[in-house]
C-alpha cells in the first residue's frame, strides 16, 4: 500500500504538508493500493488501469 507514511519514508515527500495529491505523470505497471488526500483524473485512470485501487482519505 502507498500512503503518506510510505512516501515520507521513501524521501518522495519532504517537510510539512497540508495534504498530498498524486499527479498522473509517469506510468504505473503494477497494481497498487494508494491511500492519499487527492488524485488527478489521469492518476486515477493509470492506477486503476494497472489493476490498482485508490482510496481518498
PDBQT receptor file of N, H, CA, C and O in Angstrom, charges set to zero:
ATOM      1  N   UNK A   1       0.837  -1.170   0.000  1.00  0.00    +0.000 N 
ATOM      2  CA  UNK A   1       0.000   0.000   0.000  1.00  0.00    +0.000 C 
ATOM      3  C   UNK A   1       0.888   1.242   0.000  1.00  0.00    +0.000 C 
ATOM      4  O   UNK A   1       1.924   1.281   0.664  1.00  0.00    +0.000 OA
ATOM      5  N   UNK A   2       0.473   2.240  -0.744  1.00  0.00    +0.000 N 
ATOM      6  H   UNK A   2      -0.368   2.209  -1.284  1.00  0.00    +0.000 HD
ATOM      7  CA  UNK A   2       1.169   3.518  -0.798  1.00  0.00    +0.000 C 
ATOM      8  C   UNK A   2       0.316   4.520  -0.015  1.00  0.00    +0.000 C 
ATOM      9  O   UNK A   2      -0.864   4.708  -0.312  1.00  0.00    +0.000 OA
ATOM     10  N   UNK A   3       0.922   5.155   0.984  1.00  0.00    +0.000 N 
ATOM     11  H   UNK A   3       1.880   5.001   1.225  1.00  0.00    +0.000 HD
ATOM     12  CA  UNK A   3       0.238   6.185   1.748  1.00  0.00    +0.000 C 
ATOM     13  C   UNK A   3       1.247   7.267   2.116  1.00  0.00    +0.000 C 
ATOM     14  O   UNK A   3       2.404   7.211   1.697  1.00  0.00    +0.000 OA
ATOM     15  N   UNK A   4       0.810   8.247   2.896  1.00  0.00    +0.000 N 
ATOM     16  H   UNK A   4      -0.130   8.293   3.236  1.00  0.00    +0.000 HD
ATOM     17  CA  UNK A   4       1.682   9.363   3.256  1.00  0.00    +0.000 C 
ATOM     18  C   UNK A   4       2.945   8.887   3.970  1.00  0.00    +0.000 C 
ATOM     19  O   UNK A   4       4.035   9.384   3.687  1.00  0.00    +0.000 OA
ATOM     20  N   UNK A   5       2.814   7.939   4.884  1.00  0.00    +0.000 N 
ATOM     21  H   UNK A   5       1.929   7.535   5.113  1.00  0.00    +0.000 HD
ATOM     22  CA  UNK A   5       3.974   7.421   5.626  1.00  0.00    +0.000 C 
ATOM     23  C   UNK A   5       4.984   6.797   4.677  1.00  0.00    +0.000 C 
ATOM     24  O   UNK A   5       6.184   7.039   4.803  1.00  0.00    +0.000 OA
ATOM     25  N   UNK A   6       4.512   5.997   3.728  1.00  0.00    +0.000 N 
ATOM     26  H   UNK A   6       3.537   5.800   3.625  1.00  0.00    +0.000 HD
ATOM     27  CA  UNK A   6       5.410   5.348   2.769  1.00  0.00    +0.000 C 
ATOM     28  C   UNK A   6       6.118   6.380   1.890  1.00  0.00    +0.000 C 
ATOM     29  O   UNK A   6       7.300   6.223   1.585  1.00  0.00    +0.000 OA
ATOM     30  N   UNK A   7       5.409   7.428   1.483  1.00  0.00    +0.000 N 
ATOM     31  H   UNK A   7       4.449   7.555   1.731  1.00  0.00    +0.000 HD
ATOM     32  CA  UNK A   7       6.024   8.460   0.645  1.00  0.00    +0.000 C 
ATOM     33  C   UNK A   7       7.086   9.246   1.413  1.00  0.00    +0.000 C 
ATOM     34  O   UNK A   7       8.120   9.601   0.846  1.00  0.00    +0.000 OA
ATOM     35  N   UNK A   8       6.841   9.521   2.699  1.00  0.00    +0.000 N 
ATOM     36  H   UNK A   8       6.001   9.232   3.159  1.00  0.00    +0.000 HD
ATOM     37  CA  UNK A   8       7.825  10.229   3.517  1.00  0.00    +0.000 C 
ATOM     38  C   UNK A   8       9.054   9.349   3.744  1.00  0.00    +0.000 C 
ATOM     39  O   UNK A   8      10.186   9.814   3.617  1.00  0.00    +0.000 OA
ATOM     40  N   UNK A   9       8.828   8.072   4.081  1.00  0.00    +0.000 N 
ATOM     41  H   UNK A   9       7.908   7.694   4.184  1.00  0.00    +0.000 HD
ATOM     42  CA  UNK A   9       9.952   7.148   4.309  1.00  0.00    +0.000 C 
ATOM     43  C   UNK A   9      10.836   7.012   3.079  1.00  0.00    +0.000 C 
ATOM     44  O   UNK A   9      12.057   6.908   3.197  1.00  0.00    +0.000 OA
ATOM     45  N   UNK A  10      10.223   7.012   1.899  1.00  0.00    +0.000 N 
ATOM     46  H   UNK A  10       9.231   7.097   1.803  1.00  0.00    +0.000 HD
ATOM     47  CA  UNK A  10      10.988   6.837   0.668  1.00  0.00    +0.000 C 
ATOM     48  C   UNK A  10      11.703   8.113   0.236  1.00  0.00    +0.000 C 
ATOM     49  O   UNK A  10      12.541   8.084  -0.665  1.00  0.00    +0.000 OA
ATOM     50  N   UNK A  11      11.372   9.233   0.878  1.00  0.00    +0.000 N 
ATOM     51  H   UNK A  11      10.691   9.257   1.610  1.00  0.00    +0.000 HD
ATOM     52  CA  UNK A  11      12.001  10.503   0.524  1.00  0.00    +0.000 C 
ATOM     53  C   UNK A  11      11.323  11.234  -0.617  1.00  0.00    +0.000 C 
ATOM     54  O   UNK A  11      11.828  12.259  -1.076  1.00  0.00    +0.000 OA
ATOM     55  N   UNK A  12      10.196  10.735  -1.082  1.00  0.00    +0.000 N 
ATOM     56  H   UNK A  12       9.786   9.902  -0.709  1.00  0.00    +0.000 HD
ATOM     57  CA  UNK A  12       9.482  11.389  -2.179  1.00  0.00    +0.000 C 
ATOM     58  C   UNK A  12       8.718  12.621  -1.711  1.00  0.00    +0.000 C 
ATOM     59  O   UNK A  12       8.428  13.513  -2.509  1.00  0.00    +0.000 OA
ATOM     60  N   UNK A  13       8.389  12.675  -0.416  1.00  0.00    +0.000 N 
ATOM     61  H   UNK A  13       8.625  11.951   0.232  1.00  0.00    +0.000 HD
ATOM     62  CA  UNK A  13       7.695  13.824   0.168  1.00  0.00    +0.000 C 
ATOM     63  C   UNK A  13       8.528  14.301   1.347  1.00  0.00    +0.000 C 
ATOM     64  O   UNK A  13       8.924  13.507   2.201  1.00  0.00    +0.000 OA
ATOM     65  N   UNK A  14       8.791  15.600   1.387  1.00  0.00    +0.000 N 
ATOM     66  H   UNK A  14       8.469  16.245   0.694  1.00  0.00    +0.000 HD
ATOM     67  CA  UNK A  14       9.620  16.161   2.453  1.00  0.00    +0.000 C 
ATOM     68  C   UNK A  14       8.909  17.345   3.099  1.00  0.00    +0.000 C 
ATOM     69  O   UNK A  14       8.074  17.995   2.470  1.00  0.00    +0.000 OA
ATOM     70  N   UNK A  15       9.237  17.615   4.333  1.00  0.00    +0.000 N 
ATOM     71  H   UNK A  15       9.915  17.087   4.844  1.00  0.00    +0.000 HD
ATOM     72  CA  UNK A  15       8.729  18.792   5.021  1.00  0.00    +0.000 C 
ATOM     73  C   UNK A  15       7.278  18.673   5.434  1.00  0.00    +0.000 C 
ATOM     74  O   UNK A  15       6.633  17.644   5.232  1.00  0.00    +0.000 OA
ATOM     75  N   UNK A  16       6.777  19.766   6.025  1.00  0.00    +0.000 N 
ATOM     76  H   UNK A  16       7.301  20.601   6.189  1.00  0.00    +0.000 HD
ATOM     77  CA  UNK A  16       5.371  19.803   6.432  1.00  0.00    +0.000 C 
ATOM     78  C   UNK A  16       4.475  19.825   5.212  1.00  0.00    +0.000 C 
ATOM     79  O   UNK A  16       4.805  20.426   4.189  1.00  0.00    +0.000 OA
ATOM     80  N   UNK A  17       3.348  19.169   5.332  1.00  0.00    +0.000 N 
ATOM     81  H   UNK A  17       3.080  18.681   6.163  1.00  0.00    +0.000 HD
ATOM     82  CA  UNK A  17       2.429  19.135   4.205  1.00  0.00    +0.000 C 
ATOM     83  C   UNK A  17       0.998  19.247   4.714  1.00  0.00    +0.000 C 
ATOM     84  O   UNK A  17       0.668  18.788   5.808  1.00  0.00    +0.000 OA
ATOM     85  N   UNK A  18       0.182  19.851   3.915  1.00  0.00    +0.000 N 
ATOM     86  H   UNK A  18       0.450  20.224   3.026  1.00  0.00    +0.000 HD
ATOM     87  CA  UNK A  18      -1.233  20.007   4.215  1.00  0.00    +0.000 C 
ATOM     88  C   UNK A  18      -2.006  19.203   3.179  1.00  0.00    +0.000 C 
ATOM     89  O   UNK A  18      -2.788  19.752   2.403  1.00  0.00    +0.000 OA
ATOM     90  N   UNK A  19      -1.774  17.891   3.179  1.00  0.00    +0.000 N 
ATOM     91  H   UNK A  19      -1.139  17.445   3.810  1.00  0.00    +0.000 HD
ATOM     92  CA  UNK A  19      -2.385  17.015   2.191  1.00  0.00    +0.000 C 
ATOM     93  C   UNK A  19      -1.436  16.744   1.043  1.00  0.00    +0.000 C 
ATOM     94  O   UNK A  19      -0.526  17.527   0.775  1.00  0.00    +0.000 OA
ATOM     95  N   UNK A  20      -1.653  15.648   0.378  1.00  0.00    +0.000 N 
ATOM     96  H   UNK A  20      -2.393  15.011   0.595  1.00  0.00    +0.000 HD
ATOM     97  CA  UNK A  20      -0.831  15.239  -0.762  1.00  0.00    +0.000 C 
ATOM     98  C   UNK A  20      -1.771  14.896  -1.910  1.00  0.00    +0.000 C 
ATOM     99  O   UNK A  20      -2.799  14.251  -1.707  1.00  0.00    +0.000 OA
ATOM    100  N   UNK A  21      -1.415  15.328  -3.110  1.00  0.00    +0.000 N 
ATOM    101  H   UNK A  21      -0.580  15.852  -3.275  1.00  0.00    +0.000 HD
ATOM    102  CA  UNK A  21      -2.190  14.987  -4.305  1.00  0.00    +0.000 C 
ATOM    103  C   UNK A  21      -1.276  14.234  -5.259  1.00  0.00    +0.000 C 
ATOM    104  O   UNK A  21      -0.175  14.689  -5.568  1.00  0.00    +0.000 OA
ATOM    105  N   UNK A  22      -1.739  13.081  -5.723  1.00  0.00    +0.000 N 
ATOM    106  H   UNK A  22      -2.633  12.711  -5.472  1.00  0.00    +0.000 HD
ATOM    107  CA  UNK A  22      -0.991  12.274  -6.678  1.00  0.00    +0.000 C 
ATOM    108  C   UNK A  22      -1.326  12.761  -8.085  1.00  0.00    +0.000 C 
ATOM    109  O   UNK A  22      -2.496  12.879  -8.448  1.00  0.00    +0.000 OA
ATOM    110  N   UNK A  23      -0.296  13.041  -8.866  1.00  0.00    +0.000 N 
ATOM    111  H   UNK A  23       0.654  12.946  -8.571  1.00  0.00    +0.000 HD
ATOM    112  CA  UNK A  23      -0.476  13.504 -10.246  1.00  0.00    +0.000 C 
ATOM    113  C   UNK A  23      -0.216  12.363 -11.210  1.00  0.00    +0.000 C 
ATOM    114  O   UNK A  23       0.403  11.363 -10.845  1.00  0.00    +0.000 OA
ATOM    115  N   UNK A  24      -0.681  12.505 -12.422  1.00  0.00    +0.000 N 
ATOM    116  H   UNK A  24      -1.184  13.317 -12.719  1.00  0.00    +0.000 HD
ATOM    117  CA  UNK A  24      -0.617  11.429 -13.405  1.00  0.00    +0.000 C 
ATOM    118  C   UNK A  24       0.617  11.408 -14.273  1.00  0.00    +0.000 C 
ATOM    119  O   UNK A  24       0.571  10.881 -15.384  1.00  0.00    +0.000 OA
ATOM    120  N   UNK A  25       1.720  11.963 -13.807  1.00  0.00    +0.000 N 
ATOM    121  H   UNK A  25       1.758  12.391 -12.904  1.00  0.00    +0.000 HD
ATOM    122  CA  UNK A  25       2.965  11.888 -14.588  1.00  0.00    +0.000 C 
ATOM    123  C   UNK A  25       3.544  10.497 -14.437  1.00  0.00    +0.000 C 
ATOM    124  O   UNK A  25       3.420   9.883 -13.377  1.00  0.00    +0.000 OA
ATOM    125  N   UNK A  26       4.171   9.996 -15.482  1.00  0.00    +0.000 N 
ATOM    126  H   UNK A  26       4.272  10.495 -16.343  1.00  0.00    +0.000 HD
ATOM    127  CA  UNK A  26       4.798   8.682 -15.408  1.00  0.00    +0.000 C 
ATOM    128  C   UNK A  26       3.822   7.556 -15.694  1.00  0.00    +0.000 C 
ATOM    129  O   UNK A  26       2.682   7.786 -16.098  1.00  0.00    +0.000 OA
ATOM    130  N   UNK A  27       4.280   6.357 -15.480  1.00  0.00    +0.000 N 
ATOM    131  H   UNK A  27       5.206   6.170 -15.151  1.00  0.00    +0.000 HD
ATOM    132  CA  UNK A  27       3.492   5.163 -15.781  1.00  0.00    +0.000 C 
ATOM    133  C   UNK A  27       3.353   4.295 -14.538  1.00  0.00    +0.000 C 
ATOM    134  O   UNK A  27       4.206   4.323 -13.651  1.00  0.00    +0.000 OA
ATOM    135  N   UNK A  28       2.279   3.530 -14.484  1.00  0.00    +0.000 N 
ATOM    136  H   UNK A  28       1.587   3.507 -15.206  1.00  0.00    +0.000 HD
ATOM    137  CA  UNK A  28       2.049   2.569 -13.406  1.00  0.00    +0.000 C 
ATOM    138  C   UNK A  28       1.973   1.196 -14.060  1.00  0.00    +0.000 C 
ATOM    139  O   UNK A  28       1.121   0.960 -14.916  1.00  0.00    +0.000 OA
ATOM    140  N   UNK A  29       2.866   0.286 -13.655  1.00  0.00    +0.000 N 
ATOM    141  H   UNK A  29       3.558   0.478 -12.959  1.00  0.00    +0.000 HD
ATOM    142  CA  UNK A  29       2.907  -1.025 -14.299  1.00  0.00    +0.000 C 
ATOM    143  C   UNK A  29       2.541  -2.169 -13.353  1.00  0.00    +0.000 C 
ATOM    144  O   UNK A  29       2.434  -3.318 -13.779  1.00  0.00    +0.000 OA
ATOM    145  N   UNK A  30       2.351  -1.857 -12.078  1.00  0.00    +0.000 N 
ATOM    146  H   UNK A  30       2.438  -0.923 -11.732  1.00  0.00    +0.000 HD
ATOM    147  CA  UNK A  30       1.967  -2.882 -11.098  1.00  0.00    +0.000 C 
ATOM    148  C   UNK A  30       0.723  -2.400 -10.348  1.00  0.00    +0.000 C 
ATOM    149  O   UNK A  30       0.540  -1.197 -10.159  1.00  0.00    +0.000 OA
ATOM    150  N   UNK A  31      -0.122  -3.324  -9.926  1.00  0.00    +0.000 N 
ATOM    151  H   UNK A  31       0.027  -4.301 -10.079  1.00  0.00    +0.000 HD
ATOM    152  CA  UNK A  31      -1.322  -2.907  -9.186  1.00  0.00    +0.000 C 
ATOM    153  C   UNK A  31      -0.950  -2.385  -7.793  1.00  0.00    +0.000 C 
ATOM    154  O   UNK A  31      -0.296  -3.079  -7.015  1.00  0.00    +0.000 OA
ATOM    155  N   UNK A  32      -1.368  -1.173  -7.495  1.00  0.00    +0.000 N 
ATOM    156  H   UNK A  32      -1.900  -0.609  -8.126  1.00  0.00    +0.000 HD
ATOM    157  CA  UNK A  32      -1.090  -0.540  -6.215  1.00  0.00    +0.000 C 
ATOM    158  C   UNK A  32      -2.387  -0.119  -5.543  1.00  0.00    +0.000 C 
ATOM    159  O   UNK A  32      -3.355   0.228  -6.221  1.00  0.00    +0.000 OA
ATOM    160  N   UNK A  33      -2.412  -0.147  -4.230  1.00  0.00    +0.000 N 
ATOM    161  H   UNK A  33      -1.626  -0.429  -3.680  1.00  0.00    +0.000 HD
ATOM    162  CA  UNK A  33      -3.483   0.484  -3.473  1.00  0.00    +0.000 C 
ATOM    163  C   UNK A  33      -2.889   1.767  -2.922  1.00  0.00    +0.000 C 
ATOM    164  O   UNK A  33      -1.904   1.739  -2.184  1.00  0.00    +0.000 OA
ATOM    165  N   UNK A  34      -3.488   2.889  -3.281  1.00  0.00    +0.000 N 
ATOM    166  H   UNK A  34      -4.288   2.912  -3.881  1.00  0.00    +0.000 HD
ATOM    167  CA  UNK A  34      -2.953   4.187  -2.898  1.00  0.00    +0.000 C 
ATOM    168  C   UNK A  34      -3.976   4.912  -2.028  1.00  0.00    +0.000 C 
ATOM    169  O   UNK A  34      -5.094   5.178  -2.469  1.00  0.00    +0.000 OA
ATOM    170  N   UNK A  35      -3.589   5.234  -0.783  1.00  0.00    +0.000 N 
ATOM    171  H   UNK A  35      -2.681   5.018  -0.425  1.00  0.00    +0.000 HD
ATOM    172  CA  UNK A  35      -4.431   5.973   0.162  1.00  0.00    +0.000 C 
ATOM    173  C   UNK A  35      -3.811   7.342   0.369  1.00  0.00    +0.000 C 
ATOM    174  O   UNK A  35      -2.763   7.464   1.004  1.00  0.00    +0.000 OA
ATOM    175  N   UNK A  36      -4.457   8.376  -0.166  1.00  0.00    +0.000 N 
ATOM    176  H   UNK A  36      -5.308   8.277  -0.682  1.00  0.00    +0.000 HD
ATOM    177  CA  UNK A  36      -3.882   9.714  -0.089  1.00  0.00    +0.000 C 
ATOM    178  C   UNK A  36      -5.018  10.733  -0.163  1.00  0.00    +0.000 C 
ATOM    179  O   UNK A  36      -6.171  10.357  -0.373  1.00  0.00    +0.000 OA
ATOM    180  N   UNK A  37      -4.705  12.020   0.008  1.00  0.00    +0.000 N 
ATOM    181  H   UNK A  37      -3.768  12.326   0.179  1.00  0.00    +0.000 HD
ATOM    182  CA  UNK A  37      -5.715  13.075   0.073  1.00  0.00    +0.000 C 
ATOM    183  C   UNK A  37      -6.386  13.393  -1.254  1.00  0.00    +0.000 C 
ATOM    184  O   UNK A  37      -7.574  13.717  -1.272  1.00  0.00    +0.000 OA
ATOM    185  N   UNK A  38      -5.666  13.311  -2.358  1.00  0.00    +0.000 N 
ATOM    186  H   UNK A  38      -4.701  13.048  -2.343  1.00  0.00    +0.000 HD
ATOM    187  CA  UNK A  38      -6.251  13.663  -3.643  1.00  0.00    +0.000 C 
ATOM    188  C   UNK A  38      -5.500  13.049  -4.810  1.00  0.00    +0.000 C 
ATOM    189  O   UNK A  38      -4.331  12.679  -4.700  1.00  0.00    +0.000 OA
ATOM    190  N   UNK A  39      -6.200  12.951  -5.924  1.00  0.00    +0.000 N 
ATOM    191  H   UNK A  39      -7.150  13.252  -6.013  1.00  0.00    +0.000 HD
ATOM    192  CA  UNK A  39      -5.645  12.364  -7.139  1.00  0.00    +0.000 C 
ATOM    193  C   UNK A  39      -6.083  13.196  -8.328  1.00  0.00    +0.000 C 
ATOM    194  O   UNK A  39      -7.208  13.695  -8.354  1.00  0.00    +0.000 OA
ATOM    195  N   UNK A  40      -5.213  13.352  -9.312  1.00  0.00    +0.000 N 
ATOM    196  H   UNK A  40      -4.299  12.947  -9.291  1.00  0.00    +0.000 HD
ATOM    197  CA  UNK A  40      -5.646  13.938 -10.577  1.00  0.00    +0.000 C 
ATOM    198  C   UNK A  40      -6.416  12.850 -11.325  1.00  0.00    +0.000 C 
ATOM    199  O   UNK A  40      -6.269  11.664 -11.030  1.00  0.00    +0.000 OA
ATOM    200  N   UNK A  41      -7.219  13.252 -12.276  1.00  0.00    +0.000 N 
ATOM    201  H   UNK A  41      -7.338  14.216 -12.515  1.00  0.00    +0.000 HD
ATOM    202  CA  UNK A  41      -8.010  12.276 -13.033  1.00  0.00    +0.000 C 
ATOM    203  C   UNK A  41      -7.105  11.308 -13.792  1.00  0.00    +0.000 C 
ATOM    204  O   UNK A  41      -7.407  10.118 -13.884  1.00  0.00    +0.000 OA
ATOM    205  N   UNK A  42      -5.994  11.812 -14.336  1.00  0.00    +0.000 N 
ATOM    206  H   UNK A  42      -5.748  12.779 -14.261  1.00  0.00    +0.000 HD
ATOM    207  CA  UNK A  42      -5.084  10.925 -15.074  1.00  0.00    +0.000 C 
ATOM    208  C   UNK A  42      -4.399   9.935 -14.134  1.00  0.00    +0.000 C 
ATOM    209  O   UNK A  42      -4.135   8.799 -14.528  1.00  0.00    +0.000 OA
ATOM    210  N   UNK A  43      -4.107  10.345 -12.899  1.00  0.00    +0.000 N 
ATOM    211  H   UNK A  43      -4.322  11.268 -12.578  1.00  0.00    +0.000 HD
ATOM    212  CA  UNK A  43      -3.506   9.421 -11.923  1.00  0.00    +0.000 C 
ATOM    213  C   UNK A  43      -4.494   8.309 -11.583  1.00  0.00    +0.000 C 
ATOM    214  O   UNK A  43      -4.116   7.139 -11.526  1.00  0.00    +0.000 OA
ATOM    215  N   UNK A  44      -5.755   8.670 -11.357  1.00  0.00    +0.000 N 
ATOM    216  H   UNK A  44      -6.061   9.621 -11.403  1.00  0.00    +0.000 HD
ATOM    217  CA  UNK A  44      -6.793   7.666 -11.073  1.00  0.00    +0.000 C 
ATOM    218  C   UNK A  44      -6.863   6.649 -12.201  1.00  0.00    +0.000 C 
ATOM    219  O   UNK A  44      -6.881   5.443 -11.958  1.00  0.00    +0.000 OA
ATOM    220  N   UNK A  45      -6.902   7.141 -13.439  1.00  0.00    +0.000 N 
ATOM    221  H   UNK A  45      -6.887   8.121 -13.637  1.00  0.00    +0.000 HD
ATOM    222  CA  UNK A  45      -7.025   6.259 -14.596  1.00  0.00    +0.000 C 
ATOM    223  C   UNK A  45      -5.830   5.313 -14.697  1.00  0.00    +0.000 C 
ATOM    224  O   UNK A  45      -6.009   4.122 -14.952  1.00  0.00    +0.000 OA
ATOM    225  N   UNK A  46      -4.625   5.821 -14.504  1.00  0.00    +0.000 N 
ATOM    226  H   UNK A  46      -4.479   6.788 -14.298  1.00  0.00    +0.000 HD
ATOM    227  CA  UNK A  46      -3.432   4.985 -14.620  1.00  0.00    +0.000 C 
ATOM    228  C   UNK A  46      -3.357   3.930 -13.520  1.00  0.00    +0.000 C 
ATOM    229  O   UNK A  46      -3.009   2.780 -13.789  1.00  0.00    +0.000 OA
ATOM    230  N   UNK A  47      -3.677   4.307 -12.297  1.00  0.00    +0.000 N 
ATOM    231  H   UNK A  47      -3.960   5.241 -12.079  1.00  0.00    +0.000 HD
ATOM    232  CA  UNK A  47      -3.637   3.356 -11.182  1.00  0.00    +0.000 C 
ATOM    233  C   UNK A  47      -4.670   2.255 -11.404  1.00  0.00    +0.000 C 
ATOM    234  O   UNK A  47      -4.361   1.074 -11.246  1.00  0.00    +0.000 OA
ATOM    235  N   UNK A  48      -5.899   2.635 -11.771  1.00  0.00    +0.000 N 
ATOM    236  H   UNK A  48      -6.151   3.595 -11.899  1.00  0.00    +0.000 HD
ATOM    237  CA  UNK A  48      -6.962   1.653 -11.985  1.00  0.00    +0.000 C 
ATOM    238  C   UNK A  48      -6.712   0.792 -13.220  1.00  0.00    +0.000 C 
ATOM    239  O   UNK A  48      -7.048  -0.392 -13.225  1.00  0.00    +0.000 OA
ATOM    240  N   UNK A  49      -6.127   1.371 -14.264  1.00  0.00    +0.000 N 
ATOM    241  H   UNK A  49      -5.854   2.333 -14.261  1.00  0.00    +0.000 HD
ATOM    242  CA  UNK A  49      -5.821   0.597 -15.480  1.00  0.00    +0.000 C 
ATOM    243  C   UNK A  49      -4.779  -0.480 -15.199  1.00  0.00    +0.000 C 
ATOM    244  O   UNK A  49      -4.762  -1.514 -15.867  1.00  0.00    +0.000 OA
ATOM    245  N   UNK A  50      -3.911  -0.249 -14.218  1.00  0.00    +0.000 N 
ATOM    246  H   UNK A  50      -3.925   0.591 -13.675  1.00  0.00    +0.000 HD
ATOM    247  CA  UNK A  50      -2.891  -1.233 -13.858  1.00  0.00    +0.000 C 
ATOM    248  C   UNK A  50      -3.443  -2.275 -12.867  1.00  0.00    +0.000 C 
ATOM    249  O   UNK A  50      -2.713  -3.160 -12.422  1.00  0.00    +0.000 OA
ATOM    250  N   UNK A  51      -4.733  -2.160 -12.528  1.00  0.00    +0.000 N 
ATOM    251  H   UNK A  51      -5.326  -1.440 -12.889  1.00  0.00    +0.000 HD
ATOM    252  CA  UNK A  51      -5.346  -3.107 -11.610  1.00  0.00    +0.000 C 
ATOM    253  C   UNK A  51      -5.311  -2.671 -10.160  1.00  0.00    +0.000 C 
ATOM    254  O   UNK A  51      -5.623  -3.456  -9.265  1.00  0.00    +0.000 OA
ATOM    255  N   UNK A  52      -4.932  -1.417  -9.919  1.00  0.00    +0.000 N 
ATOM    256  H   UNK A  52      -4.678  -0.779 -10.646  1.00  0.00    +0.000 HD
ATOM    257  CA  UNK A  52      -4.833  -0.911  -8.555  1.00  0.00    +0.000 C 
ATOM    258  C   UNK A  52      -6.123  -0.268  -8.084  1.00  0.00    +0.000 C 
ATOM    259  O   UNK A  52      -7.108  -0.200  -8.819  1.00  0.00    +0.000 OA
ATOM    260  N   UNK A  53      -6.100   0.206  -6.836  1.00  0.00    +0.000 N 
ATOM    261  H   UNK A  53      -5.300   0.151  -6.239  1.00  0.00    +0.000 HD
ATOM    262  CA  UNK A  53      -7.246   0.868  -6.230  1.00  0.00    +0.000 C 
ATOM    263  C   UNK A  53      -6.802   2.189  -5.629  1.00  0.00    +0.000 C 
ATOM    264  O   UNK A  53      -5.661   2.333  -5.190  1.00  0.00    +0.000 OA
ATOM    265  N   UNK A  54      -7.719   3.157  -5.613  1.00  0.00    +0.000 N 
ATOM    266  H   UNK A  54      -8.646   3.040  -5.969  1.00  0.00    +0.000 HD
ATOM    267  CA  UNK A  54      -7.451   4.425  -4.950  1.00  0.00    +0.000 C 
ATOM    268  C   UNK A  54      -8.405   4.574  -3.771  1.00  0.00    +0.000 C 
ATOM    269  O   UNK A  54      -9.558   4.147  -3.824  1.00  0.00    +0.000 OA
ATOM    270  N   UNK A  55      -7.900   5.185  -2.715  1.00  0.00    +0.000 N 
ATOM    271  H   UNK A  55      -6.963   5.532  -2.672  1.00  0.00    +0.000 HD
ATOM    272  CA  UNK A  55      -8.697   5.481  -1.540  1.00  0.00    +0.000 C 
ATOM    273  C   UNK A  55      -8.403   6.914  -1.132  1.00  0.00    +0.000 C 
ATOM    274  O   UNK A  55      -7.284   7.236  -0.732  1.00  0.00    +0.000 OA
ATOM    275  N   UNK A  56      -9.409   7.774  -1.234  1.00  0.00    +0.000 N 
ATOM    276  H   UNK A  56     -10.318   7.512  -1.559  1.00  0.00    +0.000 HD
ATOM    277  CA  UNK A  56      -9.243   9.179  -0.838  1.00  0.00    +0.000 C 
ATOM    278  C   UNK A  56      -9.489   9.260   0.661  1.00  0.00    +0.000 C 
ATOM    279  O   UNK A  56     -10.513   8.794   1.159  1.00  0.00    +0.000 OA
ATOM    280  N   UNK A  57      -8.536   9.859   1.377  1.00  0.00    +0.000 N 
ATOM    281  H   UNK A  57      -7.704  10.238   0.972  1.00  0.00    +0.000 HD
ATOM    282  CA  UNK A  57      -8.693   9.984   2.829  1.00  0.00    +0.000 C 
ATOM    283  C   UNK A  57      -8.970  11.420   3.222  1.00  0.00    +0.000 C 
ATOM    284  O   UNK A  57      -9.130  11.716   4.406  1.00  0.00    +0.000 OA
TER     285      UNK A  57
